[in-house]
Amino acid sequence: MAAIANLTIDQGTTFSSDVTVKDSNGQPFNLTGYTAAAKMAKGFASTRTRINMTTSIATDAATGVVTLSLTAAETTALDAERYVYDLEITSDVGAVTRVIEGLITVRPQVTT
């Protein structure tokens, strides 16, 4: 079962959040040979707004750290409302595991 964590993004800013993937003993999971993918949407079944977040696994994959990020231009394009998101890792043999999911609240920026 995936962990649940809710995030907040300030519209118009660069967003970055580190997620540490842990094994069943609570230790960092070695992500060597894995890829990561994160997506967000206005709803679980929404086909209208789906955004792929940039993901990167730490240089030292043994730390279990995956960074989720969006550029300032990408967050500017987001509507100021709630989204759902998840992060999945895929092993070198194709096994997919959802490691975290939750809500993202986008807070509006002041526009001119």
TITI-755537 format. One record per atom (N, C-alpha, C): atom name; residue number from 1; x, y, z. Coordinates in steps of 0.02 Angstrom, whole numbers, plus 32768, in hexadecimal, padded with zeros to 4 digits. Example, Ala and Ser with C-alpha at 12.3 -4.5 7.8 and 13.67 -1.06 7.14 Angstrom:
<pts>
<pt 'N' 1 <8294 7EE4 8186>>
<pt 'CA' 1 <8267 7F1F 8186>>
<pt 'C' 1 <8294 7F5B 8186>>
<pt 'N' 2 <8282 7F90 8162>>
<pt 'CA' 2 <82AC 7FCB 8165>>
<pt 'C' 2 <8285 8002 818A>>
</pts>
This chain:
<pts>
<pt 'N' 1 <802A 7FC5 8000>>
<pt 'CA' 1 <8000 8000 8000>>
<pt 'C' 1 <802C 803E 8000>>
<pt 'N' 2 <8019 806F 7FD8>>
<pt 'CA' 2 <8040 80AC 7FD2>>
<pt 'C' 2 <8038 80D8 8010>>
<pt 'N' 3 <806D 80FC 8020>>
<pt 'CA' 3 <8069 812F 8055>>
<pt 'C' 3 <803E 8169 803B>>
<pt 'N' 4 <8023 818F 8068>>
<pt 'CA' 4 <7FFB 81C9 8055>>
<pt 'C' 4 <801D 8208 8070>>
<pt 'N' 5 <8026 8238 8043>>
<pt 'CA' 5 <8043 8279 8056>>
<pt 'C' 5 <8023 82AF 802B>>
<pt 'N' 6 <800B 82E3 804B>>
<pt 'CA' 6 <7FED 831A 8027>>
<pt 'C' 6 <8021 8351 801D>>
<pt 'N' 7 <801F 8371 7FE3>>
<pt 'CA' 7 <8051 83A4 7FD1>>
<pt 'C' 7 <802E 83E6 7FC1>>
<pt 'N' 8 <8054 841D 7FC5>>
<pt 'CA' 8 <803B 845F 7FB2>>
<pt 'C' 8 <806C 847C 7F80>>
<pt 'N' 9 <8051 8498 7F4A>>
<pt 'CA' 9 <8079 84BA 7F17>>
<pt 'C' 9 <8062 8502 7F13>>
<pt 'N' 10 <8091 8530 7F14>>
<pt 'CA' 10 <8081 8577 7F09>>
<pt 'C' 10 <8083 8583 7EBF>>
<pt 'N' 11 <804B 8597 7EA3>>
<pt 'CA' 11 <8045 85A4 7E5B>>
<pt 'C' 11 <807A 85D7 7E46>>
<pt 'N' 12 <809C 85CB 7E0E>>
<pt 'CA' 12 <80CD 85F9 7DF3>>
<pt 'C' 12 <8113 85F2 7E10>>
<pt 'N' 13 <811E 85C0 7E3B>>
<pt 'CA' 13 <8160 85B6 7E58>>
<pt 'C' 13 <817C 8572 7E42>>
<pt 'N' 14 <81BD 856B 7E4A>>
<pt 'CA' 14 <81DE 852B 7E3D>>
<pt 'C' 14 <81CD 84FD 7E78>>
<pt 'N' 15 <81B6 84C1 7E68>>
<pt 'CA' 15 <81A2 8491 7E9C>>
<pt 'C' 15 <81D3 8456 7E9C>>
<pt 'N' 16 <81E5 8440 7ED8>>
<pt 'CA' 16 <820F 8405 7EDF>>
<pt 'C' 16 <8200 83E5 7F23>>
<pt 'N' 17 <81F9 83A3 7F23>>
<pt 'CA' 17 <81ED 837F 7F61>>
<pt 'C' 17 <8211 833C 7F5D>>
<pt 'N' 18 <8236 832C 7F91>>
<pt 'CA' 18 <8259 82EC 7F95>>
<pt 'C' 18 <822E 82B8 7FB9>>
<pt 'N' 19 <822B 827D 7F9D>>
<pt 'CA' 19 <8208 8244 7FBB>>
<pt 'C' 19 <823B 820E 7FC8>>
<pt 'N' 20 <823D 81F4 8005>>
<pt 'CA' 20 <826A 81BD 8014>>
<pt 'C' 20 <8241 817D 8015>>
<pt 'N' 21 <8250 8151 7FE5>>
<pt 'CA' 21 <822E 8110 7FE0>>
<pt 'C' 21 <824E 80E2 8014>>
<pt 'N' 22 <8224 80C1 803C>>
<pt 'CA' 22 <823E 8095 8071>>
<pt 'C' 22 <8225 804E 8067>>
<pt 'N' 23 <824D 801F 807F>>
<pt 'CA' 23 <823A 7FD8 807C>>
<pt 'C' 23 <820B 7FC7 80B6>>
<pt 'N' 24 <81F8 7F89 80BB>>
<pt 'CA' 24 <81C8 7F74 80EF>>
<pt 'C' 24 <81E4 7F7B 8136>>
<pt 'N' 25 <8226 7F83 813C>>
<pt 'CA' 25 <8246 7F8D 817E>>
<pt 'C' 25 <8251 7FD6 818D>>
<pt 'N' 26 <823A 8003 8161>>
<pt 'CA' 26 <8242 804A 816D>>
<pt 'C' 26 <8286 8066 8158>>
<pt 'N' 27 <82AD 803D 8135>>
<pt 'CA' 27 <82EF 8053 811E>>
<pt 'C' 27 <82E9 806D 80D7>>
<pt 'N' 28 <8316 809A 80C2>>
<pt 'CA' 28 <8315 80B3 807D>>
<pt 'C' 28 <831A 8078 804C>>
<pt 'N' 29 <82EF 807A 8019>>
<pt 'CA' 29 <82EC 8046 7FE6>>
<pt 'C' 29 <831F 8055 7FB0>>
<pt 'N' 30 <8349 8025 7F9E>>
<pt 'CA' 30 <837C 8030 7F6B>>
<pt 'C' 30 <835A 8031 7F26>>
<pt 'N' 31 <835C 806B 7F05>>
<pt 'CA' 31 <833A 8075 7EC5>>
<pt 'C' 31 <8367 8067 7E89>>
<pt 'N' 32 <83A0 8047 7E93>>
<pt 'CA' 32 <83CC 8036 7E5B>>
<pt 'C' 32 <83A5 800B 7E2A>>
<pt 'N' 33 <83A5 801E 7DEA>>
<pt 'CA' 33 <8382 7FF9 7DB6>>
<pt 'C' 33 <8339 800B 7DAF>>
<pt 'N' 34 <8320 8038 7DD8>>
<pt 'CA' 34 <82DA 804D 7DD6>>
<pt 'C' 34 <82D2 808E 7DAF>>
<pt 'N' 35 <8296 809A 7D96>>
<pt 'CA' 35 <8283 80DB 7D7C>>
<pt 'C' 35 <8248 80F3 7DA6>>
<pt 'N' 36 <823A 8133 7DA2>>
<pt 'CA' 36 <8203 8150 7DC9>>
<pt 'C' 36 <81D8 817B 7D9A>>
<pt 'N' 37 <8197 817D 7DA9>>
<pt 'CA' 37 <8169 81A7 7D83>>
<pt 'C' 37 <8134 81C1 7DB3>>
<pt 'N' 38 <8124 8201 7DAD>>
<pt 'CA' 38 <80F0 8220 7DD6>>
<pt 'C' 38 <80C1 8246 7DA8>>
<pt 'N' 39 <8081 8243 7DBA>>
<pt 'CA' 39 <8050 8268 7D93>>
<pt 'C' 39 <801E 8288 7DC3>>
<pt 'N' 40 <7FFF 82BD 7DAB>>
<pt 'CA' 40 <7FCB 82DD 7DD2>>
<pt 'C' 40 <7F90 82EC 7DA3>>
<pt 'N' 41 <7F54 82EF 7DC0>>
<pt 'CA' 41 <7F18 82FA 7D99>>
<pt 'C' 41 <7EE3 831B 7DC5>>
<pt 'N' 42 <7EB0 8336 7DA6>>
<pt 'CA' 42 <7E7A 8356 7DCC>>
<pt 'C' 42 <7E4E 8323 7DEF>>
<pt 'N' 43 <7E53 82E5 7DDC>>
<pt 'CA' 43 <7E2D 82AF 7DFC>>
<pt 'C' 43 <7E48 826C 7DE6>>
<pt 'N' 44 <7E39 8238 7E0A>>
<pt 'CA' 44 <7E55 81F6 7DFA>>
<pt 'C' 44 <7E42 81E0 7DB4>>
<pt 'N' 45 <7E06 81F0 7D9E>>
<pt 'CA' 45 <7DEF 81DA 7D5C>>
<pt 'C' 45 <7DF1 8212 7D29>>
<pt 'N' 46 <7E0D 824A 7D3B>>
<pt 'CA' 46 <7E0E 8284 7D0F>>
<pt 'C' 46 <7E3A 8278 7CD2>>
<pt 'N' 47 <7E1F 8286 7C98>>
<pt 'CA' 47 <7E46 8283 7C5A>>
<pt 'C' 47 <7E53 82CA 7C41>>
<pt 'N' 48 <7E34 82FB 7C62>>
<pt 'CA' 48 <7E39 8341 7C4C>>
<pt 'C' 48 <7E7D 835F 7C5E>>
<pt 'N' 49 <7E94 8354 7C9A>>
<pt 'CA' 49 <7ED3 8372 7CB0>>
<pt 'C' 49 <7EFE 833D 7CD0>>
<pt 'N' 50 <7F31 8326 7CAC>>
<pt 'CA' 50 <7F62 82F7 7CC6>>
<pt 'C' 50 <7FA6 8315 7CB9>>
<pt 'N' 51 <7FCF 8319 7CEC>>
<pt 'CA' 51 <8010 8338 7CE8>>
<pt 'C' 51 <8044 8306 7CFE>>
<pt 'N' 52 <8078 82FC 7CD6>>
<pt 'CA' 52 <80B0 82D3 7CEA>>
<pt 'C' 52 <80E1 82FF 7D0F>>
<pt 'N' 53 <80F0 82ED 7D4C>>
<pt 'CA' 53 <8122 8312 7D73>>
<pt 'C' 53 <8167 82F7 7D61>>
<pt 'N' 54 <8199 8322 7D65>>
<pt 'CA' 54 <81DD 830C 7D5A>>
<pt 'C' 54 <81F4 82E5 7D97>>
<pt 'N' 55 <8213 82AB 7D8C>>
<pt 'CA' 55 <822C 8283 7DC4>>
<pt 'C' 55 <8276 8275 7DB7>>
<pt 'N' 56 <829C 8273 7DED>>
<pt 'CA' 56 <82E2 825F 7DE7>>
<pt 'C' 56 <82F6 8238 7E26>>
<pt 'N' 57 <8318 8201 7E1A>>
<pt 'CA' 57 <8332 81D8 7E51>>
<pt 'C' 57 <8376 81F3 7E64>>
<pt 'N' 58 <8383 81F8 7EA4>>
<pt 'CA' 58 <83C2 8213 7EBD>>
<pt 'C' 58 <83FE 81EF 7E9E>>
<pt 'N' 59 <8435 8213 7E96>>
<pt 'CA' 59 <8473 81F6 7E7C>>
<pt 'C' 59 <8486 81B7 7EA3>>
<pt 'N' 60 <847F 81BA 7EE4>>
<pt 'CA' 60 <848A 817F 7F0E>>
<pt 'C' 60 <8446 815D 7F18>>
<pt 'N' 61 <8435 8130 7EEA>>
<pt 'CA' 61 <83F3 8110 7EEA>>
<pt 'C' 61 <83E4 80E9 7F2B>>
<pt 'N' 62 <8418 80D7 7F50>>
<pt 'CA' 62 <840F 80B2 7F8E>>
<pt 'C' 62 <83ED 80DC 7FC4>>
<pt 'N' 63 <83EA 811E 7FBB>>
<pt 'CA' 63 <83C9 814A 7FEC>>
<pt 'C' 63 <837D 8146 7FE5>>
<pt 'N' 64 <8364 812C 7FAD>>
<pt 'CA' 64 <831C 8126 7FA3>>
<pt 'C' 64 <82F9 8168 7F93>>
<pt 'N' 65 <831F 819C 7F83>>
<pt 'CA' 65 <8301 81DE 7F79>>
<pt 'C' 65 <82ED 81E9 7F30>>
<pt 'N' 66 <82AE 81FD 7F27>>
<pt 'CA' 66 <8294 8212 7EE6>>
<pt 'C' 66 <827E 825A 7EED>>
<pt 'N' 67 <8292 8284 7EBF>>
<pt 'CA' 67 <827D 82CA 7EC0>>
<pt 'C' 67 <8246 82D5 7E8C>>
<pt 'N' 68 <820F 82F3 7EA3>>
<pt 'CA' 68 <81D8 8308 7E77>>
<pt 'C' 68 <81E0 8352 7E6B>>
<pt 'N' 69 <81D7 8368 7E2D>>
<pt 'CA' 69 <81DF 83B0 7E20>>
<pt 'C' 69 <81B4 83C8 7DE6>>
<pt 'N' 70 <81A7 8409 7DE8>>
<pt 'CA' 70 <8185 842D 7DB2>>
<pt 'C' 70 <81A7 8470 7DAB>>
<pt 'N' 71 <81AC 848A 7D6F>>
<pt 'CA' 71 <81CA 84CB 7D63>>
<pt 'C' 71 <8197 8502 7D76>>
<pt 'N' 72 <81B0 853F 7D7B>>
<pt 'CA' 72 <8183 8578 7D8A>>
<pt 'C' 72 <814F 857F 7D53>>
<pt 'N' 73 <8163 8575 7D14>>
<pt 'CA' 73 <8133 8579 7CDD>>
<pt 'C' 73 <80FD 8543 7CE3>>
<pt 'N' 74 <8110 8507 7CF8>>
<pt 'CA' 74 <80DF 84D2 7D00>>
<pt 'C' 74 <80AE 84E0 7D39>>
<pt 'N' 75 <80C7 84FC 7D71>>
<pt 'CA' 75 <8099 850A 7DA8>>
<pt 'C' 75 <806D 8547 7D98>>
<pt 'N' 76 <8086 8575 7D6F>>
<pt 'CA' 76 <805D 85AD 7D59>>
<pt 'C' 76 <8021 8595 7D32>>
<pt 'N' 77 <802B 8561 7D0A>>
<pt 'CA' 77 <7FF5 8546 7CE0>>
<pt 'C' 77 <7FC2 851D 7D07>>
<pt 'N' 78 <7FD0 850C 7D45>>
<pt 'CA' 78 <7FA1 84E6 7D6E>>
<pt 'C' 78 <7F68 8513 7D86>>
<pt 'N' 79 <7F2C 84F7 7D8A>>
<pt 'CA' 79 <7EF4 851A 7DA9>>
<pt 'C' 79 <7EFF 8518 7DF5>>
<pt 'N' 80 <7EEA 854D 7E16>>
<pt 'CA' 80 <7EF1 8550 7E5F>>
<pt 'C' 80 <7EB8 8528 7E7F>>
<pt 'N' 81 <7EC3 84E8 7E86>>
<pt 'CA' 81 <7E91 84BB 7EA4>>
<pt 'C' 81 <7EB4 847C 7EBB>>
<pt 'N' 82 <7E8D 8448 7ECA>>
<pt 'CA' 82 <7EAA 8409 7EE2>>
<pt 'C' 82 <7EB2 83D6 7EAA>>
<pt 'N' 83 <7EE8 83B0 7EAF>>
<pt 'CA' 83 <7EF8 837B 7E80>>
<pt 'C' 83 <7F06 833C 7EA9>>
<pt 'N' 84 <7F06 8303 7E88>>
<pt 'CA' 84 <7F1F 82C5 7EA6>>
<pt 'C' 84 <7F61 82B5 7E83>>
<pt 'N' 85 <7F8C 828F 7EA5>>
<pt 'CA' 85 <7FCC 827C 7E86>>
<pt 'C' 85 <7FE1 8238 7E9F>>
<pt 'N' 86 <800F 8219 7E7B>>
<pt 'CA' 86 <8030 81DD 7E94>>
<pt 'C' 86 <8076 81D8 7E76>>
<pt 'N' 87 <809F 81B1 7E98>>
<pt 'CA' 87 <80E3 81A2 7E82>>
<pt 'C' 87 <80EA 8157 7E7F>>
<pt 'N' 88 <8100 813E 7E45>>
<pt 'CA' 88 <810C 80F7 7E3C>>
<pt 'C' 88 <8154 80EB 7E29>>
<pt 'N' 89 <816F 80B3 7E40>>
<pt 'CA' 89 <81B2 809E 7E2C>>
<pt 'C' 89 <81AA 805D 7E04>>
<pt 'N' 90 <81D7 8055 7DD3>>
<pt 'CA' 90 <81D6 8019 7DA8>>
<pt 'C' 90 <821A 7FF9 7DAA>>
<pt 'N' 91 <821B 7FB8 7DB9>>
<pt 'CA' 91 <825A 7F93 7DBC>>
<pt 'C' 91 <8273 7F84 7D76>>
<pt 'N' 92 <82B0 7F6B 7D73>>
<pt 'CA' 92 <82CE 7F5B 7D32>>
<pt 'C' 92 <82AB 7F21 7D0F>>
<pt 'N' 93 <8281 7EFB 7D34>>
<pt 'CA' 93 <825A 7EC5 7D14>>
<pt 'C' 93 <8212 7ED9 7D08>>
<pt 'N' 94 <8202 7F19 7D14>>
<pt 'CA' 94 <81C0 7F32 7D04>>
<pt 'C' 94 <818C 7F31 7D3B>>
<pt 'N' 95 <819F 7F1E 7D78>>
<pt 'CA' 95 <816F 7F1E 7DB0>>
<pt 'C' 95 <8164 7F66 7DC7>>
<pt 'N' 96 <8124 7F7A 7DC9>>
<pt 'CA' 96 <8112 7FBE 7DDB>>
<pt 'C' 96 <80F6 7FBF 7E22>>
<pt 'N' 97 <810E 7FEF 7E4B>>
<pt 'CA' 97 <80F6 7FF7 7E8F>>
<pt 'C' 97 <80E5 803F 7E9B>>
<pt 'N' 98 <80A8 804D 7EB2>>
<pt 'CA' 98 <8096 8091 7EC7>>
<pt 'C' 98 <80B1 809B 7F0D>>
<pt 'N' 99 <80DA 80CF 7F17>>
<pt 'CA' 99 <80FA 80D8 7F58>>
<pt 'C' 99 <80DC 8111 7F80>>
<pt 'N' 100 <80BD 8141 7F5F>>
<pt 'CA' 100 <809F 8179 7F83>>
<pt 'C' 100 <8066 8196 7F59>>
<pt 'N' 101 <8034 81B1 7F7B>>
<pt 'CA' 101 <7FFC 81D1 7F5A>>
<pt 'C' 101 <7FDF 8205 7F89>>
<pt 'N' 102 <7FB6 8231 7F6E>>
<pt 'CA' 102 <7F95 8262 7F99>>
<pt 'C' 102 <7F76 829A 7F71>>
<pt 'N' 103 <7F6A 82D1 7F94>>
<pt 'CA' 103 <7F4D 830D 7F77>>
<pt 'C' 103 <7F82 8342 7F6F>>
<pt 'N' 104 <7F7B 8369 7F3B>>
<pt 'CA' 104 <7FA5 83A5 7F32>>
<pt 'C' 104 <7F76 83E1 7F30>>
<pt 'N' 105 <7F83 8411 7F5B>>
<pt 'CA' 105 <7F5E 844F 7F5A>>
<pt 'C' 105 <7F89 8484 7F39>>
<pt 'N' 106 <7F6F 84A3 7F04>>
<pt 'CA' 106 <7F93 84D8 7EE2>>
<pt 'C' 106 <7F77 851B 7EFB>>
<pt 'N' 107 <7FA3 8542 7F1B>>
<pt 'CA' 107 <7F8F 8583 7F35>>
<pt 'C' 107 <7F9A 85B8 7F00>>
<pt 'N' 108 <7F69 85E5 7EF6>>
<pt 'CA' 108 <7F6F 8615 7EBF>>
<pt 'C' 108 <7FA4 864A 7ECB>>
<pt 'N' 109 <7FBE 8663 7E93>>
<pt 'CA' 109 <7FED 869B 7E97>>
<pt 'C' 109 <7FC7 86DB 7E88>>
<pt 'N' 110 <7FE3 8714 7E9B>>
<pt 'CA' 110 <7FC6 8755 7E8A>>
<pt 'C' 110 <7FD9 8764 7E42>>
<pt 'N' 111 <7FA9 8774 7E1A>>
<pt 'CA' 111 <7FB6 8784 7DD4>>
<pt 'C' 111 <7FB0 87CF 7DC8>>
<pt 'N' 112 <7FD0 87E5 7D94>>
<pt 'CA' 112 <7FCF 882C 7D85>>
<pt 'C' 112 <7F9F 883B 7D4D>>
</pts>
